[in-house]
């Protein structure tokens, strides 16, 4: 049986790629980060254009993909420069989910860029460059973004505070291009300039985690958490998100003992500051349930899965793919306990949601179909 997991973004950034945890991540949730005083210099992707992209993705409209020049640029950006006609069968099966996930990353990168420019002052030279960077990013022209940022560094390498921001943006750009070694190099440069800034520490730790360099990521996550607790207070929701991410890292390393109290504290903070039905609280509940199941503690995991599912149904709607994720996870737990009659309708509902939203040939749809088939085979006398 395959469990489908979920993660949440960091205190000051996002964690959205598949991790070495039990399962597959679908459309990870996002959490906002710290906002420091400053003007909104960066707007992000044009809302009208974003709505158009979302609409085409939801409709699974191949013809619109082929005919819309802007959408073709999105396709190429999400698939390493390949047009839709050049994709292999596996990429085509995952096409709509991959596009949606990539667009989520772009939106989150824009949100993080907004937070970046709200930190401290921004020099006149960088302020003048922001519209050009934004235009290139909106057009998914990351080569142009790289050129603009390199040109700024060459001309203004003495502007340390602005240079840290430029390094961070460079890291973002390479991360969107799935060039993690270069992204890590530039996030590290930003953190070296402002080594007490959890925004940069968290970004550096996140990319190290994505590269599987857990031993290097852990002390950075811990340091970002310590600084966040001092500057924001121990009960701030961003601190809760940071605790969750450190717990996820420890979980990936098999350190369940240290991960569990971090999850529990994150949930406690989230329930008090965000409310018991907030999507982030649901994600943290789901993550704790994954850990408890991995430890064989089914009795404590089940009510957490059920709460996460109920919140998802309320906040996302009953037919959202993330709801299917939680249905599958709960069904797997019940299956492991031999509660086949309780698990079967959950698998069937999850499968129906994904067949409609992702398609019958999508790898995750196939995974849940296989889970259901395994259960039915077990039920045979």
N, C-alpha and C positions, 0 to 999 in steps of 0.2 A: 504494500500500500504506500502510495506517495502522498506526503503532506505538502500542502502549498503554503508557504510562509509569507510574512509581510514584515516590512521594516518601516521605520519612520526617519525623517530627516534629523540632522544634527542640530545642536544648539544654535549654530550660526551658519549652517550649510545644509546640503542634502546628501543622503546615502541612498542610491537607487539602483545599484546593479545587483546581480545575483551573487549571493554570498555562499560560503562554505557552511551552510546550515542545512538542515534536513528539509528539502523541498524547493519550490520554485517561487520566485517573487513576481506578482502581477500588480502593475500600477501601484507602486508603493505610495503611501500617504506622505504628505508634506507638512512641515511645521515651520511657522515663521520664526525668524531669529531676532536678535537684538536690534533695536532702532535707536540710533544716537542722533542728537539734534543736527539739523542740516537741511538744505533744500532738496527737493526731488529733481535732481539734475538728469536722471536717466528714466525714461518712460517704459522701455521694453517693447516687445512685439506689438504692432498695431492691433487693437482689439477687433476691428472689422476683419482683418486678415486672419487673426486667430480663430474667430468664429467661423470663417469660411473653411479653414483647415479642419476644425472639429466636425463641422457638418459633413464634409466629404468622408472623413474617417468613420463617422457613425453610420453613414449610408452605404459604406463599402462600395463606393462608386468608382469602378475601374476607368470608365470613360472620362470622368472628370479628372482623374489622375493623369490621364494621357493628354488631355486637352488644355489643362490649366498650367501655364508656364511657371507661376509661383509655386504651385503644388509640386511640380516636377523638381524644382530646386530643393524643396523639403525632402522629397524622396531620395535625391542624390546625397543630401547632407546626412540622412539617417542610414544610408547604405554605402558609405565610403566612396561616393562618386558614381555609383551605378544607377542607370535608369531602370525603370520598372521592367522593361523588356529584357534586361540582362540578369535579372535575379534568378537564382536556382529555385528548385521546387520547395526546399525547406524554408527559404526566405519568403517565398510567396505565401506559404501556409501561415507564416507568422507576420505577414506584411502589415496588417492593420494594427495589430497590437504593438509591433515595433515602432510604427509611425506615431502612435498615440504616446508610447513611452518616451520617444525622442522629443516629441513636442512638449511633454511634461518637463523634461530636462531643460529645454530651452526656456520655458516659462519660469522654472525655478531659478535658472541662471540669471534671468532678467531680474527676478525678485531679489536675489542675492546682490546683483550689481546695484540695485537701488539702495539696499542697506549699506553697501560699500561706500557709496557717495554721500551717505548721511553721517558718516563717521568723520568728525573733525572738519578741517577746512580743505578746500580743493583749490589748487593754484590756477591762475588765469590760463596758463598754457594747457593744462589738462582739461579745464572747463571748456575751452574752445575746441578741443579734440573730441569731446564726448558725442556730439551729434554725428560726427563722421563714423565713429565706432558703432554707434547705435544703428545707423543706416546700413552699415555693412553686415552687422549681426542680424538685423531684420531680414536681410536678403540672403542669409545663410552663406555669405561670402567670407568664410573664415580666413582665407588666404589674405584678403585685404585687411581684415582685423589684425592679423599677425604683422603685416607690413606697417600699419599705422602705429602699433605699439612699439615695434622695434625702432621706428624712426623717432618716436618720442624719447625712448631710452638713450639713443645716440645723442640727442640734442640736450637732454635735461637730466643727465645722470647725477646731478648734484641735488635734485629736489627729492629728498629721501621719502617724505610722507607720500608724495604723489607717486614716487617710484614704487613704493609698496603696493599701491592700488593698481598700477600698471602691471606689475608682476602677477597680482591676483587675477586680473582680467586675462592676461596671457595664459595663466593656468586654466582658467575656465574655458578658453577657446580650444586649447589642446584637449581638455577633457571632453568637450562636445565632439571633437574629432576622434575620440577614443584613442588618443595618443597619451596614455597614462604616464610613461616615463618623462615626457616633456612637461606634462601638467604637474607632476610631482616636483620637478626641478624649479618651476616658477612659483608654486605655492611655498616651497621651502625658502626661496629668496624673499618672498613677502614676509613670511614669519621671522626670518632673520633680521629684517629691518625693524619690525615692531614685535619683539619677542614676548611682550606681555599682552598682546591683543588676541583674545580667544577666537575671534573671527578667522584670523589667519592660521592659528594653531589647529582649529577644527578642520579647516579645508585641507591642510597638510596631512593630518591624521586620516581623514576620510580617503584621500587618494592612496595613501599607503595601505589602508585596509583593502581597497579595491584591488591592489596589486598583490595581496596576500602577505604583506610584510607586517604581520600582526605585532611582532615584538617591538617594532619601531613605532607603530601607531599607538599602542597602549599608553606609553608615558605622555604622549601629546594629548590624547583624549583626557587623561587624568589631570593634566595641567590646565587644559581649557575648562574643565569642570571646576577645579579649585578657584580659578580666577573668576569664573562666572558666579560662583557662590559668594565670593567677596564683593563683586561689583553689583550684582543683581539681587542678592539675597538667596538663602538656601531654599526658599519656597517659590521661586519664580518658575513659570512653565518652561522657559527655555533651559533652565537648569534640569528640569525633569526630562526634557528631550535629550539633553547631554548624558544624563544617567542611563537612559534607555540605550543610547548608542554605545556607551562603554559596556553595558551589559551584553549587547549583541556581539561585540568583539570578544568578550570573555566566553560567551556561549560558543562562538565559532572555534575557540581554542579548547573547548571541552571543560572549561572552568565554571561548572554549574554552581558551585558553592558560593563563589563571589558574585556571580551574575544575578542570582535570585533576589538578594536584598536590594540591589540597584533597581531592578524591575519594580519591585513592590513599592519602593520609595517614589519612583517616577509616577506610578499609578496613584498613590496617595496624594502627591502634589497636584497632579492633573485633575483629580476629582474635586479638589478644593478650589483650584484657581480657574480651571476651564469648564468644570461641570461634569457630572457623572456620565453624561451622554455625548461628550465631545469625541469626534473621530480619532484624535490622537490617543485619547484614553482607550478607545477600542483597540487600536493597534498595539498599545502596550499590554493590554489584557491578553491579546492573541499571542504576543511574543512570550509572555510569562507562561501561558498555557503550553506553548511549544516546548519550553524548557522543562516544565513539570512532566509532560508526556515522555520526553526523552529520558527522564529519571524514573519512569514507571509509576509516577504519582497520578494515576488516572482520576481518582476521586476529586482531587483538588483542581485538576485541569478542566474537567467538564463544565463546571459553572462559569469559569472564565471564558471558555469558548462560546458558551450560550450567551453570555453578556455581550461579547464582542460581536456576535452575529446579530443580536437584537439591535444594538446601536447602529450597525451597518445598514440593516433594513430600514431603520428610521431616517438616517442621515443621507444614505446613498440611493435608497429605493430598493425594492425587493428583487429587481432583475439586474442589478449591477454585477459585473464580473468579480469585484471584491467580495460581494456577498456569496457568490459561488465558491470563492476561495475558503471562506469561513464555514460554509456548509460542508465542503469536502473535509476540512480539518476536523470538524465535530464528528462527521460520519466515520472518519478513520479511527477516532478515539473510541467511539461506540463499537466499531468492528473489532478493535483490539480487545475489547472487554467481552466479546461474544454476543453483543446485543444486535444481532443481525436485522431483526425486524424494525428496530429503531433507526439503524443506519441506512437501510435501503432507500426509504423515501427521500432522505437528505442527499444521497448520491444522485438519485434520479432528478431531483430539483436542480442541483448544481449542474448536472449534465445538460438539462434543458436550457438553462440560462446561457451556458457557454456555447452550445450549438447555435443559438440565435445571435449571440453577441460577437463571438469569435469565429464561428463556423465549425462544421463537423470534422474538418481535417486539421484543425489547429492542434499543435502538440499537447497543449494543456487540456483541451477537450478530449483528446485521445487518452491522456493519463487518467482522467476521471472516469471515462468509459471503461478503461481497464480495471480501475478500482471497483466499479460496480460489477463487472463480470467476475472478478475474483470473489466478491462477496456471494454472488449468486451460485458460483461453483461450490463454495463452502456450505451453502444452505441445502444443497441437494442431499437427499437421504442416501 
